Amino acid sequence: MNYGEIKNYDIANGEGVRVSLFVSGCTHHCKGCFNEMTWDFNYGKPFTEQTQQEILEMLAPDYIDGLTLLGGEPLEQSNQRALLPFIKKVREMYPNKSIWCYTGYTLEEDLLKESRARCEVTDELLSMIDVLVDGKFILERKNISLAFRGSDNQRIIDLPASLSSGSIVYKLLECDKLK
């Protein structure tokens, strides 16, 4: 797997201060995508053991709330296979930090039943993600006033609660609690 960018101190892609990994490779090709260059699976740099170690070190400070996976498409099958061992390390080292994942796939239609997104590691990877922002970016539904998503069809899902209950449970954001 390749990645296009790693952002330390990111506050735009999930709650709190985060480390964000922009993976390469996406087959959705959403019109108006903000990160079109990452559609190419060969874009960027190889995701090596050294890269993983650098991210793990970036996650160490107490003020870092967690890791965000986006891209590209983290849940393309080849990316899932590459990310799973790394996410296991993140969970081991930082069990109290949250993991957010942005995907153009939808939870019920693409990730929980047979589809081109599912592979042998999908369920295990999903079990380690705290918040899933799902759904393709739709330019005609773009809304810059939304927290942590680009178009109003995208959902911010509390993934453990959703998997446990068998139905979609939306994540209550800190900014929503203040209203």
Backbone bond lengths (Angstrom), bond angles and torsions (degrees), N, CA, C in turn:
res aa  C-N    CA-C-N  psi(-1)  N-CA   C-N-CA  omega(-1)  CA-C   N-CA-C  phi
1 M - - - 1.449 - - 1.529 108.50 -
2 N 1.317 114.54 146.47 1.462 121.04 173.21 1.517 109.13 -111.02
3 Y 1.319 115.05 164.01 1.461 120.35 174.66 1.521 108.20 -133.94
4 G 1.324 115.56 151.93 1.448 120.61 -179.34 1.509 113.19 -93.25
5 E 1.334 116.24 -34.04 1.456 119.66 -175.07 1.524 110.27 -163.25
6 I 1.318 114.63 152.97 1.462 122.09 169.76 1.519 105.87 -125.57
7 K 1.323 116.04 126.65 1.465 120.45 177.61 1.526 108.56 -111.33
8 N 1.309 115.46 125.06 1.454 121.02 171.57 1.525 106.40 -96.91
9 Y 1.301 118.21 149.41 1.463 122.21 179.70 1.533 112.42 63.22
10 D 1.301 117.63 40.76 1.473 122.82 -179.76 1.534 108.77 -87.39
11 I 1.331 116.21 128.99 1.474 120.22 177.44 1.527 111.94 -116.89
12 A 1.328 117.03 5.37 1.463 121.00 -176.55 1.521 113.50 -98.10
13 N 1.316 118.15 -15.18 1.463 120.93 -171.20 1.523 112.56 -122.68
14 G 1.324 114.78 54.84 1.454 121.67 -179.84 1.507 110.10 129.75
15 E 1.322 114.81 166.62 1.466 120.03 -176.60 1.520 111.46 -72.39
16 G 1.331 114.28 142.34 1.451 120.94 177.04 1.517 112.22 78.98
17 V 1.314 114.48 -164.51 1.462 121.55 177.63 1.518 107.02 -94.81
18 R 1.335 115.96 127.96 1.452 120.26 -170.10 1.527 111.80 -131.94
19 V 1.294 115.00 162.38 1.459 122.32 166.18 1.523 105.16 -102.41
20 S 1.334 116.91 127.79 1.463 120.62 -177.70 1.522 110.95 -116.91
21 L 1.318 115.11 131.38 1.461 122.97 178.65 1.524 108.20 -110.80
22 F 1.331 115.88 117.03 1.461 122.64 178.26 1.521 108.08 -97.35
23 V 1.324 116.90 101.48 1.460 121.02 -178.77 1.530 110.15 -78.46
24 S 1.319 115.67 159.36 1.463 121.10 177.73 1.523 109.93 -98.79
25 G 1.326 114.30 147.46 1.454 121.47 176.65 1.503 112.23 106.38
26 C 1.331 115.73 117.41 1.455 121.10 177.18 1.524 108.83 -156.65
27 T 1.304 115.84 131.22 1.473 120.69 179.32 1.521 112.35 -102.36
28 H 1.335 118.39 0.20 1.471 120.50 -179.70 1.529 112.34 -73.45
29 H 1.319 116.88 -41.30 1.472 123.02 -179.94 1.524 111.96 50.99
30 C 1.329 116.21 54.21 1.464 121.60 -179.81 1.531 110.72 -65.05
31 K 1.313 115.20 133.15 1.458 121.37 175.71 1.534 108.36 -61.49
32 G 1.343 116.46 129.30 1.459 120.69 -179.99 1.521 114.40 84.02
33 C 1.310 117.86 10.27 1.471 122.24 179.78 1.527 109.91 -52.96
34 F 1.327 117.21 135.83 1.463 121.16 -179.45 1.520 112.10 -79.75
35 N 1.328 117.54 -8.81 1.459 120.90 -172.71 1.527 110.94 -137.07
36 E 1.321 115.75 47.18 1.459 122.63 -173.42 1.529 113.92 -55.30
37 M 1.332 117.00 -33.68 1.467 119.09 -177.65 1.526 111.73 -60.91
38 T 1.335 117.81 -23.35 1.468 119.89 -178.19 1.527 112.93 -83.99
39 W 1.315 117.92 2.51 1.467 119.29 173.49 1.527 110.57 -62.83
40 D 1.313 116.38 -33.14 1.464 123.23 -177.70 1.533 109.30 -74.67
41 F 1.319 117.03 121.21 1.467 121.49 -179.62 1.534 112.15 -63.04
42 N 1.332 117.69 -21.43 1.464 121.69 -178.92 1.525 113.03 -94.68
43 Y 1.317 117.36 0.54 1.465 121.08 -178.73 1.527 110.31 -68.44
44 G 1.310 115.38 144.82 1.464 120.49 171.99 1.507 114.07 86.05
45 K 1.327 114.39 -144.15 1.462 121.81 -174.05 1.524 110.07 -119.44
46 P 1.335 116.95 155.47 1.467 119.88 176.56 1.535 111.72 -65.26
47 F 1.324 115.68 141.47 1.456 123.27 177.74 1.522 107.61 -86.08
48 T 1.329 115.94 88.95 1.461 122.39 -172.89 1.527 111.84 -95.42
49 E 1.321 115.61 174.88 1.471 120.89 173.60 1.524 110.23 -59.10
50 Q 1.325 116.68 -38.29 1.471 120.76 179.21 1.531 109.97 -64.82
51 T 1.320 117.57 -41.53 1.465 121.65 177.39 1.524 109.77 -60.49
52 Q 1.317 116.14 -45.73 1.461 121.01 -180.00 1.526 110.66 -60.37
53 Q 1.330 116.53 -42.84 1.463 120.73 179.88 1.522 111.10 -63.44
54 E 1.332 116.63 -39.62 1.465 120.68 178.09 1.531 110.67 -61.74
55 I 1.317 116.56 -42.62 1.471 120.16 179.50 1.526 110.18 -66.25
56 L 1.322 117.16 -43.02 1.463 120.29 178.43 1.532 110.64 -59.14
57 E 1.317 117.61 -37.90 1.468 121.11 177.64 1.528 110.66 -69.28
58 M 1.335 117.48 -37.91 1.467 121.15 177.87 1.531 111.19 -63.66
59 L 1.318 116.87 -30.57 1.463 121.78 -178.81 1.536 113.15 -77.02
60 A 1.325 117.80 -14.32 1.473 122.06 -171.59 1.531 115.67 -62.11
61 P 1.338 120.66 -42.64 1.468 118.24 -175.17 1.529 113.03 -59.61
62 D 1.320 115.25 146.02 1.464 121.06 -179.45 1.519 113.28 -59.93
63 Y 1.324 117.82 -31.08 1.466 120.80 -178.02 1.531 113.44 -76.72
64 I 1.327 117.69 -7.37 1.465 120.70 174.95 1.530 106.95 -85.96
65 D 1.345 115.70 119.77 1.466 121.15 -176.25 1.514 114.03 -81.50
66 G 1.344 117.23 -23.52 1.444 117.75 179.80 1.509 113.73 166.56
67 L 1.324 113.96 -166.13 1.459 124.41 -175.83 1.520 109.01 -114.64
68 T 1.328 115.98 139.79 1.460 121.49 173.18 1.520 108.81 -120.55
69 L 1.341 115.27 132.86 1.462 122.50 175.91 1.515 108.26 -106.10
70 L 1.318 116.67 127.15 1.461 121.23 175.66 1.514 108.49 -155.34
71 G 1.286 117.47 -170.20 1.458 115.35 -175.23 1.499 114.02 -169.89
72 G 1.306 109.07 -137.99 1.460 136.66 23.57 1.528 110.94 45.81
73 E 1.295 113.19 -160.75 1.470 121.60 -178.01 1.524 109.57 -134.62
74 P 1.349 117.39 103.07 1.467 120.29 179.92 1.529 113.20 -60.03
75 L 1.334 117.07 -25.72 1.462 118.46 -174.47 1.533 114.01 -100.52
76 E 1.335 117.08 19.44 1.467 119.00 163.39 1.529 104.83 -64.41
77 Q 1.324 117.28 145.65 1.465 119.74 -174.05 1.529 113.15 -53.36
78 S 1.314 117.81 -47.27 1.470 119.69 -177.87 1.526 111.17 -64.39
79 N 1.324 117.45 -34.43 1.464 120.36 177.95 1.525 110.90 -71.24
80 Q 1.319 117.88 -38.31 1.465 120.34 177.04 1.527 110.15 -57.61
81 R 1.326 115.58 -45.97 1.467 119.82 -177.78 1.524 111.76 -63.03
82 A 1.319 116.94 -36.96 1.473 120.75 179.34 1.524 111.56 -75.42
83 L 1.331 117.08 -34.72 1.460 120.87 -176.41 1.525 113.63 -77.96
84 L 1.319 118.54 -31.72 1.463 120.78 -173.94 1.535 113.30 -53.55
85 P 1.343 120.57 -52.08 1.477 118.52 -179.84 1.529 112.50 -60.91
86 F 1.321 117.13 -35.73 1.459 120.85 178.65 1.526 110.98 -67.68
87 I 1.321 117.82 -44.73 1.466 121.22 -179.39 1.531 109.95 -64.24
88 K 1.312 117.15 -34.17 1.473 119.90 174.54 1.533 110.46 -59.98
89 K 1.332 116.68 -42.48 1.473 120.27 177.95 1.521 110.84 -63.92
90 V 1.325 116.79 -43.10 1.468 120.77 179.30 1.521 109.35 -59.51
91 R 1.324 117.56 -47.04 1.474 121.86 -179.99 1.526 111.43 -61.49
92 E 1.344 116.10 -40.85 1.470 120.52 179.07 1.516 111.80 -63.48
93 M 1.329 115.84 -48.19 1.465 120.80 -175.04 1.525 113.18 -78.01
94 Y 1.333 116.76 -32.09 1.468 120.95 -173.52 1.534 110.76 -133.81
95 P 1.318 117.73 66.45 1.469 120.00 -175.58 1.532 113.85 -63.57
96 N 1.322 118.08 -19.60 1.462 120.62 -178.29 1.523 114.16 -97.90
97 K 1.312 117.06 0.93 1.466 120.53 177.76 1.525 108.36 -94.83
98 S 1.314 115.96 143.10 1.462 119.65 -176.83 1.524 111.72 -85.99
99 I 1.322 114.63 152.33 1.458 121.80 174.92 1.517 107.81 -119.28
100 W 1.331 115.42 121.09 1.462 123.11 175.15 1.519 107.79 -106.36
101 C 1.330 116.09 146.80 1.457 120.94 176.65 1.528 109.41 -138.13
102 Y 1.319 115.95 128.75 1.467 123.04 175.16 1.515 108.51 -98.78
103 T 1.331 116.03 131.13 1.454 120.61 179.51 1.522 110.87 -143.81
104 G 1.310 115.93 146.05 1.458 121.12 173.13 1.517 112.07 -80.57
105 Y 1.325 116.27 -12.78 1.467 120.31 176.02 1.520 109.52 -76.86
106 T 1.331 116.98 157.01 1.461 119.81 174.32 1.526 108.80 -104.24
107 L 1.309 114.72 146.66 1.459 120.21 -173.93 1.519 112.08 -58.49
108 E 1.334 117.71 -54.80 1.465 119.82 -173.76 1.518 113.49 -71.24
109 E 1.326 117.14 -40.03 1.470 120.28 -173.32 1.518 113.57 -84.67
110 D 1.321 117.41 -34.49 1.464 119.77 -171.42 1.516 114.66 -111.32
111 L 1.315 117.25 -32.36 1.461 119.31 -170.99 1.519 114.06 -101.70
112 L 1.326 117.74 -26.50 1.466 120.02 -177.42 1.520 113.45 -100.62
113 K 1.330 117.49 -10.59 1.464 118.67 174.57 1.517 109.53 -132.29
114 E 1.313 115.85 168.11 1.461 120.26 -174.68 1.518 111.11 -53.81
115 S 1.328 114.99 127.62 1.462 122.28 178.42 1.519 107.91 -163.75
116 R 1.312 115.81 178.94 1.466 119.28 178.27 1.524 111.90 -70.83
117 A 1.326 118.13 -14.78 1.468 121.51 179.83 1.525 112.06 -81.96
118 R 1.312 117.00 -31.15 1.465 120.41 -174.07 1.524 112.31 -76.36
119 C 1.325 114.30 143.07 1.457 121.18 172.13 1.528 107.94 -148.68
120 E 1.309 116.49 -171.85 1.465 120.57 -174.14 1.525 114.25 -66.29
121 V 1.318 119.05 -13.83 1.470 120.40 -178.43 1.534 113.34 -109.64
122 T 1.318 118.29 -2.58 1.464 121.45 -173.58 1.524 112.57 -56.40
123 D 1.321 117.61 -50.93 1.464 120.28 -176.12 1.528 111.98 -61.95
124 E 1.319 116.49 -42.21 1.463 119.66 -179.53 1.535 110.62 -66.28
125 L 1.323 116.50 -41.95 1.463 119.65 178.56 1.525 110.76 -63.76
126 L 1.325 117.72 -45.55 1.466 121.02 178.92 1.526 111.12 -59.42
127 S 1.329 117.23 -34.53 1.468 120.66 -178.53 1.529 112.74 -66.82
128 M 1.317 117.53 -13.75 1.463 121.35 -178.57 1.527 112.91 -104.34
129 I 1.317 117.54 -1.35 1.461 122.20 -178.39 1.526 108.89 -98.49
130 D 1.326 116.34 133.97 1.464 121.46 -179.76 1.521 112.75 -86.49
131 V 1.328 116.10 -42.85 1.457 120.68 -176.39 1.524 108.46 -131.51
132 L 1.330 115.11 127.72 1.457 121.83 177.49 1.525 108.13 -113.73
133 V 1.322 116.09 120.90 1.463 120.94 172.45 1.522 104.73 -99.07
134 D 1.341 116.22 108.36 1.464 118.75 -171.47 1.522 112.52 -113.56
135 G 1.326 114.68 163.06 1.454 122.47 177.79 1.515 112.16 102.38
136 K 1.325 114.63 141.58 1.460 120.51 178.55 1.524 110.42 -64.60
137 F 1.327 115.94 150.37 1.457 120.48 170.77 1.521 107.44 -72.63
138 I 1.324 116.27 127.53 1.469 121.64 178.34 1.524 107.59 -116.48
139 L 1.315 115.49 110.95 1.463 121.21 -174.74 1.526 112.21 -54.65
140 E 1.322 116.77 -40.87 1.467 120.84 -178.95 1.529 112.28 -66.94
141 R 1.316 117.50 -14.74 1.461 121.69 179.41 1.532 111.90 -113.14
142 K 1.327 115.58 15.94 1.464 121.58 179.19 1.521 109.61 -59.20
143 N 1.346 114.77 137.61 1.459 120.07 179.55 1.526 107.44 -147.10
144 I 1.320 117.04 105.73 1.464 120.47 -175.68 1.530 113.09 -74.42
145 S 1.327 117.31 -7.15 1.469 119.13 178.91 1.532 112.57 -87.67
146 L 1.310 118.10 -5.38 1.464 121.36 -179.34 1.525 111.18 -78.30
147 A 1.296 115.99 140.36 1.465 120.65 175.53 1.528 109.75 -77.39
148 F 1.318 116.44 126.87 1.467 124.26 169.12 1.526 115.62 61.71
149 R 1.310 118.18 23.51 1.467 120.44 174.53 1.513 109.00 -156.02
150 G 1.325 115.76 159.26 1.453 120.25 -173.00 1.507 115.72 -99.64
151 S 1.333 116.83 -29.42 1.468 119.94 179.53 1.523 109.22 -134.25
152 D 1.337 115.74 153.76 1.466 119.70 -169.46 1.528 115.17 -73.60
153 N 1.312 117.82 -4.09 1.462 120.46 174.06 1.531 111.69 -83.39
154 Q 1.319 116.96 -17.99 1.456 120.37 -177.93 1.525 110.08 -76.36
155 R 1.325 115.22 142.16 1.464 121.10 -175.19 1.528 110.22 -116.40
156 I 1.316 115.89 146.42 1.464 122.19 175.22 1.526 106.07 -106.33
157 I 1.319 115.07 106.14 1.467 122.25 -168.64 1.527 111.43 -107.99
158 D 1.330 115.79 132.07 1.457 122.14 169.84 1.526 104.69 -77.40
159 L 1.322 116.13 98.78 1.465 119.71 -170.29 1.527 113.68 -68.39
160 P 1.346 120.96 -45.22 1.468 118.49 178.15 1.535 112.48 -58.68
161 A 1.324 117.30 -43.22 1.470 120.57 179.99 1.525 110.61 -65.98
162 S 1.310 117.66 -38.10 1.465 121.36 179.42 1.521 111.49 -67.64
163 L 1.324 116.73 -44.06 1.466 119.82 179.43 1.528 110.80 -65.61
164 S 1.320 116.41 -37.33 1.461 121.34 -179.93 1.526 112.28 -68.85
165 S 1.321 116.64 -41.98 1.467 120.65 -175.62 1.520 113.98 -86.19
166 G 1.332 116.55 -20.39 1.458 119.60 -177.24 1.519 113.45 81.44
167 S 1.334 117.14 7.51 1.469 120.67 175.53 1.526 108.53 -142.02
168 I 1.311 115.92 161.40 1.462 120.91 -175.68 1.529 111.00 -67.66
169 V 1.339 115.08 126.45 1.456 122.42 174.08 1.524 105.73 -118.66
170 Y 1.325 115.88 120.21 1.451 120.29 -178.18 1.519 110.16 -79.47
171 K 1.317 115.49 145.98 1.470 122.36 178.39 1.521 108.32 -76.06
172 L 1.314 116.18 128.55 1.454 121.26 173.64 1.525 106.84 -85.32
173 L 1.323 115.69 113.40 1.457 121.09 -176.75 1.522 110.60 -81.47
174 E 1.316 116.00 150.79 1.458 121.32 176.79 1.529 111.20 -56.14
175 C 1.347 117.15 -39.41 1.469 119.71 -179.13 1.527 111.24 -67.17
176 D 1.326 118.01 -26.98 1.470 121.21 176.80 1.530 111.10 -74.95
177 K 1.319 117.16 -30.62 1.467 121.17 -179.98 1.534 110.98 -68.13
178 L 1.319 116.97 -23.28 1.458 121.68 -177.72 1.517 112.67 -81.53
179 K 1.311 117.52 -13.88 1.474 121.38 -176.28 1.513 111.57 -79.46
